[in-house]
Amino acid sequence: MSAAEPPGDGDHQLLVLIDPLARRYDGESVRIAKDVLSAGAHAKICLPDGPDEFARALSRRGGRRPVVVGDDHALLRAVAQLHRERELADGVLSLIPVGAAHTLELAHALGVPRGAVAAARTALDGTARRLDLLVDDSDGVVLGDLRIPALTPAPGAGAHHSGVTAVWDTCRTLMAALVRPAPPSPSSPPRAHRLRVETDGVLLNDLDRPVEGVSVTTQGDGGLADVVIHTSSGKTVTAEAKAVTVSGPDFRYRADIQVAGPVRTRTWTVRAGAWGLVLPAAG
């Protein structure tokens, strides 16, 4: 990670965005987070019912520092919106992770503390760190890991909700199913995919050499991504790059916890230090 820096002058003016799924999943952790944040800062509490209200509240934050209470989906939604509005460089985010364990893997990989109390205290007293961002040519963002192609999702089921949150919950349930695909049968050989992979203009793999998969992972800071190609012949090809282009027959890809596509070509570019996240102070 890059050198630590103070979160900024708006540190004690917080906009606390509480994801509706977090409220339903663990209301007690949400209450604890609200109490800790309100005791340590001037916190405006926002309870959006869905993504539209979430987006409006974030856009109207003024000088308040956003604190997202929710899972990886909520964090990604906030980062993606600030990127689209070209405001990521102007401040930092905090996250209080609340949700099922498999929906918090990205948060913990980034270094966000487990538990509402520890995360809320970090939001108040932690250190802002600038992290790299993968941005694709359709303006999508990746905070951590990219996998190509995406695995075939397994069907999932979720609790029924009515009213304004029903569609929202359905989308979240489908995304959770995509995150947890059914494991392949031990007797089924891995699928081969014909993908052309270029890193910084250098050809790493062409269509005549089938691959089992490609991964692209940001290094945290430094402006480079790790690229790993697993070929069907068992060979592994690795590289570091600032830009990665993948092309071939229609393919889907998994960006962090979200599945996108199909596309025939896509380029991802590393933006060094493009976004800020408040993490525990070193030592």
MOMO-V166547 format. One record per residue. RES is the residue in one letter. SS is DSSP state (H for helix, E for strand, - for the rest). PHI is phi in radians with two decimals (999 if undefined). PSI is psi in whole degrees, -180 to 180 (999 if undefined). Layout:
BEGIN
RES;SS;PHI;PSI
RES;SS;PHI;PSI
END
This chain:
BEGIN
M;-;999;160
S;-;-1.36;173
A;-;-1.04;144
A;-;-1.26;155
E;E;-2.60;155
P;-;-1.10;147
P;-;-1.08;-30
G;-;2.28;175
D;H;-1.19;-26
G;H;-1.49;19
D;H;-1.00;-37
H;H;-1.73;12
Q;E;-2.04;103
L;E;-1.97;143
L;E;-1.90;110
V;E;-1.69;109
L;E;-1.72;111
I;E;-1.78;113
D;-;-1.12;138
P;H;-1.06;-34
L;H;-1.15;-37
A;H;-1.11;-40
R;H;-1.08;-39
R;H;-1.39;-34
Y;H;-1.29;-45
D;-;-2.62;77
G;H;-1.06;-31
E;H;-1.18;-43
S;H;-1.12;-38
V;H;-1.10;-44
R;H;-1.08;-44
I;H;-1.06;-45
A;H;-1.06;-44
K;H;-1.04;-44
D;H;-1.11;-45
V;H;-1.13;-45
L;H;-1.16;-42
S;H;-1.18;-30
A;H;-1.31;-25
G;H;-1.86;-4
A;-;-2.80;168
H;E;-1.44;99
A;E;-1.90;125
K;E;-1.64;119
I;E;-1.62;127
C;E;-2.13;131
L;-;-2.08;74
P;-;-1.18;146
D;-;-1.55;-11
G;-;-2.99;-177
P;H;-1.11;-33
D;H;-1.16;-46
E;H;-1.17;-37
F;H;-1.02;-47
A;H;-1.12;-42
R;H;-1.12;-43
A;H;-1.11;-42
L;H;-1.14;-39
S;H;-1.17;-27
R;-;-1.76;24
R;-;-1.23;-20
G;-;1.09;-129
G;-;-1.60;7
R;-;-1.39;143
R;E;-1.46;128
P;E;-1.27;135
V;E;-2.16;114
V;E;-1.65;127
V;E;-1.87;108
G;E;2.91;-160
D;-;-1.82;-166
D;H;-1.06;-35
H;H;-1.06;-44
A;H;-1.13;-42
L;H;-1.09;-47
L;H;-1.07;-39
R;H;-1.08;-42
A;H;-1.17;-46
V;H;-1.12;-43
A;H;-1.08;-41
Q;H;-1.15;-46
L;H;-1.12;-33
H;H;-1.15;-45
R;H;-1.07;-36
E;-;-1.46;0
R;-;0.98;45
E;-;-2.17;9
L;H;-1.12;-35
A;H;-1.32;-12
D;H;-1.55;-6
G;-;-2.93;-164
V;-;-2.37;163
L;E;-2.00;156
S;E;-2.17;155
L;E;-2.32;131
I;E;-1.84;107
P;E;-1.32;118
V;-;-2.37;122
G;-;2.77;-179
A;-;-1.12;152
A;H;-0.96;-42
H;H;-1.29;-11
T;H;-1.68;7
L;-;-2.12;11
E;H;-1.13;-40
L;H;-1.13;-45
A;H;-1.00;-47
H;H;-1.22;-35
A;H;-1.11;-31
L;H;-1.36;-13
G;-;1.83;8
V;-;-1.24;133
P;-;-1.10;151
R;-;-1.47;142
G;-;1.71;139
A;H;-1.15;-41
V;H;-1.15;-50
A;H;-1.08;-41
A;H;-1.21;-39
A;H;-1.16;-40
R;H;-1.14;-36
T;H;-1.13;-40
A;H;-1.04;-32
L;H;-1.47;-42
D;H;-2.11;4
G;-;-1.35;-170
T;E;-2.09;134
A;E;-1.32;131
R;E;-2.16;136
R;E;-1.50;129
L;E;-2.11;154
D;E;-1.32;157
L;E;-2.35;135
L;E;-1.59;125
V;E;-2.11;129
D;E;-1.66;175
D;-;-1.35;3
S;-;-1.90;11
D;-;1.33;18
G;-;-1.38;158
V;E;-2.15;151
V;E;-2.30;125
L;-;-1.53;-31
G;-;-2.35;-79
D;E;-2.02;142
L;E;-2.13;132
R;E;-2.20;131
I;E;-2.31;129
P;-;-1.41;168
A;-;-1.26;146
L;-;-1.28;156
T;-;-1.18;125
P;-;-1.27;152
A;-;-1.67;148
P;-;-1.13;145
G;-;-2.26;161
A;-;-2.25;147
G;-;-2.40;170
A;-;-1.18;147
H;-;-1.42;135
H;-;-2.32;149
S;-;-1.96;170
G;H;1.49;-154
V;H;-1.17;-23
T;H;-1.57;-2
A;H;-1.10;-51
V;H;-1.11;-40
W;H;-1.04;-45
D;H;-1.17;-37
T;H;-1.08;-43
C;H;-1.09;-43
R;H;-1.16;-38
T;H;-1.12;-43
L;H;-1.11;-40
M;H;-1.14;-39
A;H;-1.09;-37
A;H;-1.15;-36
L;H;-1.18;-34
V;H;-1.19;-32
R;-;-1.98;72
P;-;-1.19;157
A;-;-1.17;135
P;-;-1.15;145
P;-;-1.16;152
S;-;-1.15;136
P;-;-0.98;-27
S;-;-1.51;-8
S;-;-1.60;126
P;-;-1.22;151
P;-;-1.03;143
R;-;-1.27;146
A;-;-1.78;140
H;E;-2.24;138
R;-;-1.68;105
L;E;-2.29;138
R;E;-1.71;127
V;E;-2.17;125
E;E;-2.17;137
T;E;-2.14;120
D;-;0.88;39
G;-;1.47;-2
V;E;-1.76;130
L;E;-1.32;121
L;E;-1.74;-33
N;E;-2.65;139
D;-;-1.99;174
L;-;-1.12;-22
D;-;-1.42;-1
R;-;-2.11;97
P;-;-1.06;149
V;E;-2.18;155
E;E;-1.48;-30
G;E;3.12;164
V;E;-2.28;137
S;E;-2.18;143
V;E;-2.29;124
T;E;-2.31;129
T;E;-1.18;150
Q;-;-1.57;3
G;-;1.74;-55
D;-;-2.66;179
G;-;1.73;-12
G;-;1.43;15
L;-;-2.22;156
A;E;-2.12;149
D;E;-1.57;127
V;E;-2.00;128
V;E;-2.25;127
I;E;-2.00;125
H;E;-1.82;110
T;E;-1.45;160
S;-;-1.17;-20
S;-;-1.45;-3
G;-;1.70;-1
K;-;-1.46;145
T;E;-2.02;128
V;E;-2.00;131
T;E;-2.20;155
A;E;-2.83;161
E;E;-1.97;140
A;E;-2.72;160
K;-;-1.62;-25
A;E;-2.47;141
V;E;-2.30;129
T;E;-2.07;128
V;E;-2.10;134
S;E;-2.51;160
G;E;2.70;-170
P;E;-0.99;157
D;E;-0.71;124
F;E;-2.39;152
R;E;-1.81;159
Y;E;-2.46;154
R;E;-1.89;115
A;E;-1.79;107
D;-;1.02;-105
I;-;-2.00;8
Q;E;-2.00;137
V;E;-1.75;133
A;E;-2.31;167
G;E;1.92;-173
P;E;-1.36;150
V;E;-2.35;165
R;E;-1.86;-19
T;E;-2.73;147
R;E;-2.73;140
T;E;-2.09;132
W;E;-2.00;135
T;E;-2.17;137
V;E;-1.40;127
R;E;-1.83;109
A;E;-1.20;131
G;E;0.98;35
A;E;-1.34;-22
W;E;-2.45;159
G;E;-2.10;139
L;E;-2.32;134
V;E;-1.42;121
L;E;-2.20;166
P;-;-1.00;140
A;-;-1.14;142
A;-;-1.08;138
G;-;1.41;999
END
